[in-house]
Amino acid sequence: MTDKEKAELAVKALEQEYPDAVCSLTYTEPLQLLIATRLAAQCTDKRVNMVTPALFDRFRTAADFAGADIAEVEEYIRTCGLYKTKARDIVNMCRMLISDFGGTVPDTIEELVRLPGVGRKTANLVVGDIYKKPAVVVDTHCIRLTSRLGFHNTKDALKIEKLLRALLPPECSNDFCHRLVLHGRAVCKARSPECERCCMKDFCSYSINKKTE
């Protein structure tokens, strides 16, 4: 079986298992997703969703954040971890949104990664979820599951993104990554993957090798 064929099977299996592929971060507009994703670094989405309602009620636009006292932003996001760095990035990214993009969240990865604190993972999520362009969000779940499936043996996020872009149908890539997160939390866990009840066990390299041990 080629990697391309295996990728097609994985897309179909996860689509059946998780028909509703949605981002687990709560947001109502592009700026909120951008900020929530920055907050989610080394923090759970559940925790971020507990913090953002008050944050987004206090600061409602890019201009509000751009003019904010960083220390005040810190207080709202203190429980998210690395809050000092994140608060600084949020304020500075909004200042750049105002100065360089007219206050609008850009729709390309190349422009998004220019913003302070925004890497390719965040940029792909925004481009895919907000602007509905083909995107590959390489987070810890994506790295772990695609490695176990047998697509690679690296932790280099950019290499994995390029590999998956070549393997996945563009129109499926964004939802596929959301489903990897759901499956990684529910079944293919980091420490104890439950291969016996996995929808991909028949073609997953990790599962197959486990059976032959």
TAWOMO-V779200 format. One line per field, one symbol per residue. psi: psi as a letter, one per 40 degrees, with the letter a starting at -180 (. if undefined). burial: 1 if it has 9 or more other C-alpha atoms within 8 Angstrom, else 0. A space follows every 10 residues. Layout:
BEGIN
psi->???
burial->???
END
This chain:
BEGIN
psi->hidddddddd dddddddgdg hiheihieid ddddddddde hfiidddddd dddddeddhe idddddeihd ddddddedee ifdddddddd dddddddddd efehhieidd ddedihehad dddddddddd efihihhgad ddddddddde difiehdddd dddddddihd eedddddddd dddddddgid dghgddfhee deehdddddd de.
burial->0000011111 1011100100 1000100001 1111111111 0010101110 1100110000 0111110101 0011011101 0010011111 1111111100 1010101010 1110111101 1111111110 0001111100 1111111111 0000001001 1001101101 0111111111 1111001110 0001100101 1011111100 000
END
